[in-house]
Amino acid sequence: MLRSYLKKIYEIIQRGDAREETYYSTLEKLLEEYSESINKKDIKITILPKKTEAGNPDFRIWDGKQHIVGYIEAKKPGTNLDEIEISEQLKRYKSTFPNLILTNFIEFRLYRNGKLVDKISICRPFIIYQLNTIPPLENKEHFLRLLESFFSFSLPKIYDAETLAIELAKRTRFLKDEVIEEELKEEENNKQGNILGFYKAFQEYLIKGLSHKDFADLYSQTIAYGLFAARTRSTGEFNRKLAYDNIPQTIGILRDIFKFISIGNLPLQMEWTIDDISEVLAITDVNTILLQYFHEGKGKDPIIHFYETFLSTYDPEIRERCGVYYTPEAVVSYIVRSIHSILKIHFGLSDGLASPEVKLLDPAGGTLTFPAAAIHLAAKEYITKYGEGGLHHWIKNHILQDFYAFELMMAPYAIGHLKIGFILDELGYNLADGERFKLYLTNTLEMEEIKQISIPGVSSLSEESHLAGKVKKEQPILVILGNPPYSGISSNVNEWTEKLLKEDIDGCQSYYKVDGEPLGRKIPNGFKMIMSNFYALPNGKFRSPVSVLWV
């Protein structure tokens, strides 16, 4: 087996015109013969076509049961693996893939969880290059032990939320940087492709000026958290292809994306990485972990803390860049309890947030921290006064009819739906087919509805826009709560908000004026001014006065 392999490698080298890919089939045959020799006949080996130095390693090994064994990155014979080992490409591979072989077809290095654990050469290269002869086989037993170690690997079970968040973050970051951005560039060059279609739709209909990098971020997080959400609803076996069946029919835009992810014709680079993310989730009891996270004192919102851990590994700078900050639970609780009290005392609604007259909106919902707290408090109020007998009817006719939220980013949108599902389960309410919480993917600051989209696979964006538009224009919202994104200069600029901010409308002066004069004229030397954020009702007819604090 090995002598035949070396003979073939020697013959290819002697031809003098071979590329790296020319050697792939020879290594593939060796791996197949080895797997048969150890009675692992179901092993499957997939070779990735070489398009770019970015993306995935060259070989992926499966165990025949939809579980990934590991990856092999190959370089042309004669390549100095010491130099490759310190390259940025291999650093990314080592940090992402826990079972990896680096080889130049003669020397083999095995990395486990990013650390070099074994290496061996099966011959001396100078015999090929200087003596021009087939080299004798060396270190056979050592090499077979290395292969045995590689083929016997399986991902260890994940038992805590922090480890799961970190493992997901590493793979999602790789998907963003090495796969989605590269695929998008290639599809733009070819002027066609599914990823390009999603990018154009999101750029034209949701987030104006969306860059390649920002789209890759948005899309990769959406895939990771879509898989995460699907895993929480699945029982038994789980993989990428099964994810689509576990996403509710009512979350149309997520189903549009996963129709492509689960059953579409994915580029291989993308397929490999998403399969790897799915593998991590498949071996994890996600629901048990989230419950444990709650019981370990992480707070009443384990999904938020999970997402924070994810972000800290995925992209530590994302909060500052995107204004992503989470209001402390104590502050959320205070604000929601205060609204509940105000409704009772000043609006004469004896049931507060539980009152059927209350229509509530979080216009920058994120992962729905504020609506979740409002639901909890409203349910507590209802149960305390009326018992649990009518709770199901109350949830159906109040929470699912009168509580709304808008969100611009897909990953928090997916997490928000997941979170409300958990809360309703906790209250004993299972969403029926066709039911959903009214969290809509929309640009809160855009008043124009999206026209019907002709791009295949993203038609539900227009449906989300239509449903959100009806809320913006028709619903008599009584409570607007939440926290807007914390960003000093918003990238979400449009004509409606610019007019609202900078012009005097319906007796309300510009946001940039105080007592009718520009801000700069009203700020004494040595002082600074802090202005509170404000909300405008969607029809633009009302906004709270700007509050100014001199310090």
N, C-alpha and C positions, 0 to 999 in steps of 0.2 A: 504493500500500500504506500508506504513512505518513500521507498526506493523508486517506485514508478512515478510518484509525485515529483521527486527531485529530477528524474530523467526528463520529464515533460517541462519543468521550469528551465532546465539547462537548454533544451532545444529551442524554447521560445526566446531566451536571452541571445542565443547564437544567431538567430535570424537578424537581430540588430535593428529592427524597425517596430518593435512591439510597444504598444502603449500600456498603461496600467491596466485598463479593462481587458486586455488580451489575456491576462493571467487569471481572470476571475473564474472561468469555467474549471480550470485546473484545481484551484483551491476548493471550489464547490464540490467537485468530485471527491476530493480527499475527505471533506467533512461528511459527505453522504456515506462513504465507505466506513468511516469511523463510527458514525451513528448506528449503522447496521451491525458493526462488530460488537457493540455494547447493547445490542437488542433494543435500540430506540429507533425502530423503523418508521415511526410516524413523524419524525423530525422533518420540518419543512424549512427550506433555505430560500430566501428571497434576495435577489440582487437588485440594487438600486441603479438605474441608468445614470451615468455620470453627466450631470448638466452644469454643475457649479461647485465650487469649493464650500459653499454654504450648504445648509441642509443636513441630512442625516448621514450616518456611516454607510459604508458600501454594502454590507451584508446584514440581514436580520434573520435570526434563528428562532423558529417556533417549535413548540413541543407537539404540534398536531392536534392540540385541544384548545386552541385559541389563547394560549398563554405564551408570552414572549420569554425566550431563554436569554438572549443577549444579542450584542451587535459586534461587528468586526469592521474596523477601518483599515483599508489596505493601501499601501504605497508601492510604487514601482521598485523592483529589486535594485539594490544598490543605494537606496535612500537611507540617509542617516536618521535613525529613529530617535536619537537624542535630540536632534533639532526639531523633529515633529512633535516630540513630547512636550516641548515648551511653547509650541505654537498656540495662538488664540483659539484656533479651530479645535484642537484636541482638548484644551482646557474646557471648552464648552461641552464637548462630548463627555468628558470625564465627570463633569459636574451634573450632567443630566442623566446619563445612562449608567446604572449601577454595575453592569456586567459587560465589560468591553475588552476586546482584543485589538491591539495595534500590531500590524505586521507589514514587512516588506517581502513576504512570501518565503523568507528564509529565517528571519528572527521573529519571534512571537512574544508579545508582552501582554500580560493579563492584568487588568485594573478592576478592582472591586470597590465600589462606592468612592471612586476617584483616586484610589491609592494603588500604586504598583505592588502587586502581591507575588508575581512570578514572571520570569522571562527566560527564554532559551533560544538558541540557534540550532538548527538541525543539520547544518554543515558549515564549512568555512568558505566564505564567498570568493577568496582569492584563487581557490582551485578552479572555479568557473571562469573568472575574468583573466587570470594570469597564466594558468596551466591549460586552459581551454579543454577541460575534460569534465565528465560527470563527477560530482563530488561524492565521497562516501558519506553515508548516513551517520550522524552523531547524535548522542543524547536522546535516543529513541524513547526510553522509559520516562525520562523527565518530560519530554514533549507530550506523551500520552497522558501523564498525570495533569499537565496543564489543561489539555482538552477535557479531561474528565471533570476537572474543577469547573471549567466553563460550562459544560453541558449539564452539570448537576445543579446549576443555580436556579433558584426561583425567588421571586420577590418575597421578603418576609412580611408577615401579617402586620398591619398597622393598627395600633391599639389606642392612640391618642390623637386628639384633634390637631395639636401643634405639628406633629410629624406629618400628618396627612396634608395640612395646609402648606407645609414646606415642600413636600414632594410634588404636590400639584403646581406650586409656584415655579419650581425649577423647570418643569416640563412646559408650562405655559409660556414662560419667558423664552425658552428655546423655540417654541412654535412661533412666537411673535417675531423674534429677531432673525432666525435662520430659515424660516419656512414661508410664512405669510407674506412678509415684505418681498422676498425673492420671487415668489409665485406671482404676486401682483405686478411686479416690474416686467416679468416675462409675458404675462397676459396683456399688459398695456402695449408691449412691443408687437404682439400678435393681433392686437385690437379685438380680442374676444376672450371669453372665459367666465366661469361662474363667480370667481372671487372678484374679478373686475366688475361684474354686474352688481354684486353687493356693494362694492365700494362706490360706484356711481350713484346707486340708489340712496345710500346713506349720506353721501356728499350733497346730492341735489335736493333730497326731500327731508333730511333730518338735521344735519350739522353742516352748515355752509363753511367752505374753506377747509374741510377735513383733509389732513395730509396723509400720505402713505403710512407714515410712522404711527400716527394717531389711529388710523383705521386698523392697522395690524394689532395695535394694543386693544382696541375695542373688540375686534373680531375674535382674537385669541382668548381674551377673558370670557367672552360670550360662550365660546365652545367649552371652555373648562367648567364654567358654572352651569351651562346647560347640561353637560354630562353629570355634574354633581347633583343637580336637581332631579335628573332622570334616575340616578342611582338611588336617591331617597325613596323613589316610588316603585322600584323594582324589587322583586323577590327572586332568589335563586341566581341563575347565571346572568352575567352582565357583560356587554361589550359595546363597542361603537355602533354596531349594526342594530342592536336592540334598543338603543337610547331613544330613537324616534317614537317607538311605541309607548314610552313612558313619559312623554311630554303631553300635558293636557291639550285637548283640541282647541280650547278657548284661548290659549296663548299662541296665537297664530304666527306672529313674527318669529318666535323661537322654533316653531314647527317648520316654518319655511327654511330656516337656516339648517335645521337638522334633517330635513328631507334630503338636502345635499350631503351633509356630513355622514349620515347613516346609510343612505341607499344610493347616493350619487356616485359618479365616476371621479373619485378624488385623485389629484396628483399623488404619486407614490410618496414623495417626501412628506406631504401633509398627512396621508393615511398612516404612515409609520408613527409619527409623533402623537397623533390623536389616539391611535391604538394603545400607545404607551400610557397616556393619561387614563384611558379606560381601564387598562390593566391594574393601575394603582387603585382605582375605585372599586374594581371587581373583587379584589381581595380584602376589602375593607367593609366592616359593618358600620356604615355611615350613620345610621339612625342611633345606634347604641353609643357611638362616639359623641354625637351631639348631646345626648342625654347625660353622658358622663361629664361633658364639658360644663353643663349646667350645674350638676351636683358638686363639682369641684370648686364652686364659688366664683365662677367666671362672670356671674351676673345673670340677669333674666333674659339676655339676648345672646345665646351662644353663637348664632350665625354671624352676628356682627363681629364678635371677637375672633371667630374663625377667619372672616374676611380680612380683618386687620392683620392677623398673622400672615395670611397669604400675601397681602400687599407689601409687608415689610421685607419679604424674601423676593417677591416678583419684581418690585421696583420701588425702592425706598424713597425716591424723589417724587413719586406720583401724586402724593397729597399736595405738595406745594405747586406742582405744575397744573393740576386739574382742580385744585380747590376742594380736595376730598378730605373732609374732616368729620368725625363722628361726635355728636353732642354727648357728653357724659350722661349716663342713665339717670343720675340724680337731677340733672338739669331738665332732661326730657320729662321726668316725673313731675317736677315742680310746675313746668309750663302747662302740661296736660291737666294736672289737678287744679291749677289756677283757672284755666278755661272752663273746666267742669263747674267750679264754684261760681264764676262770673255768669254762666248760663242760668244757674239756679237763682242767684241773688238779683242780677240786673236785667235778666231777660224773662224772668218768671217761669222758667222751664224747670219744674220740680225734679225731673229725672236727669238733668244736666245732659251729658253726652249721650245718654241712653234715650233721650226724648226723640220721638219720631219727627219732630219739626227740624231737627238738626241735620243740616247737610254740611259735610266737612271735606276740606280739600287740603292736601299737602302738595304745593306746586313744584317742589324740588325734593321729591320723595326719597331719592337714594334707595337704601335698602329698607325703607318704611319703618324707621325707628319710632317716629311720632305717631303715625296711624296705628302701629302695633300697640303702643302704650294707651292710645285712646280706646282701642277695642277692648283691651284688658280692663280698663277702668269702667267703661260703659257696661261691660258684661257683669262686672262685680256689682255695680249699682242695680242692674236689672235683677240679678239673682237675689240680692239682699232684700229687695222690695217685693218681688213677685214669685220668687222661687224658680226652679229649673224647668217646671212643666211647660212653659211657653217659650223657652229659650230658643229652640230650633226655629220656630216661627219668627221670633224677634230678629235673629241673625239674618234669616232669609229676606225679611222685609225692611230691615233697617241697615245693618252693616253692609250687606251686599247690594243695597239699593242707594244708600245715601252717603257712603264714605268713598272718597275719590283720592287718587294720587297721580301725579305726572312725573315721569323720569325720562331723561335724555339719553343716558348711557345704558347699553344693553346688559352688562354684567350685574349692576345693582337691580335692574329691572327683573332679571331672572331670579336673583336672590330674594327680592321683595315678594314675588309670587310664592316662592318656596316658603318664606317665613310666615306669610299669612296662612298658608296651608297648614303649617304646624300649629299655629294659634287656634285655627278652627277645629283641627283634630283634637287639641287639648280641651276645647269646649264641647266636644262631642258632636261636632257638625262636619259631615263629610260632603264635600262639594259634589253635586250631582253632575252628570254629563250636561255640558252647555253652561254651567255656572262658573263664574270667576269673580275674583275681587277686582274692582274697577281701578286698577293701576294700568295706566296707558303709557306706551312709549311715544313721547311727543316732545317737541320743543315748546315749553310753556310760553316762551316769549314770541312765538309765531302765531298770528291770528288766522292766516290763510290755511285752509285745509289742503292736504296733499291731493293732487288730482290722481285719477286711477293710474297705477303704475303698470307699464307694459313689460317691464323687465321680468323674465321668468324667475320665480322663486321668492320674490319679495313683495307680492301684491298685497299682503296683509299690512304692510306699512301704511297704505292709504286707508285701510279699514280702521287701524289704530288712530290715525289722524282724524278720521271722521267721528269716531266715538269721543275722542278728546275734545274735538271742536264743539260737539253738542253740549258738553259740560261747560266749556268756556263761554259759550254764547247763550245758553238756555237755563242752566241750573242756578237757582237762587242760593248761592253758597252763603252760609251763615258763619262758619268757622274756617278761617285760613290759618294754618299753623305749620310749624316746621322750621328748618334752617336752610337758607339759600347756600349755594356753593361759596366757599371762602376763597375768593380770588380777587386780588386788587384791581386787575384790569380784565374784564370779561372778554373771552374770545367769541362769545355768543352774541354777536351784534346784528341787529336788523333795524329796518326803517321804523317799525312800530315802537320799539323801546327807545330808540334815539329821539324820536319825537316826544315821547312821554317824559323822558328825562330832561330834555333841554328846552322845551317850549312851555309857555304858560297855557294850561288847558282848563276850561270850565271853572275858572276862578282859582285854580291851584297853580302856584308859581313853580317855575322850573326847579328841579332838584339841585341845580347849581347856583341858586340864589338864596339869599337870606334877607328878609324885609325888602324884597324887590331889587336888591343890588347883588352883583357878582360876589361869590364867596371871598375872593381875595381882598375886597375892600372892607369886609366885616371882621377880619381876623386880626386882633391886636398883636403887636410885636411881642414875641416871647410866649405866645399862647399857641396851642394847637386845637383843632376842632375834630371831634369824633361824631360822625353822623351814623344814625342807626339805619339798617337796611329797611326797606319798605316793600309793601306789596301793592300792586294795582289789581283791581278786579279785572277779569279778562275782557270786559267790554270797554275798558279804558276810562270809565266815567268817574271812578273814585280812586283815590289813594290816600293813605294816611299822611298827615303832615310830617315833614322831616323834623326829627328831634335833634337838638344840638346841645352838646355838653362841652362847656368850657373848663379846661383843666390847667 
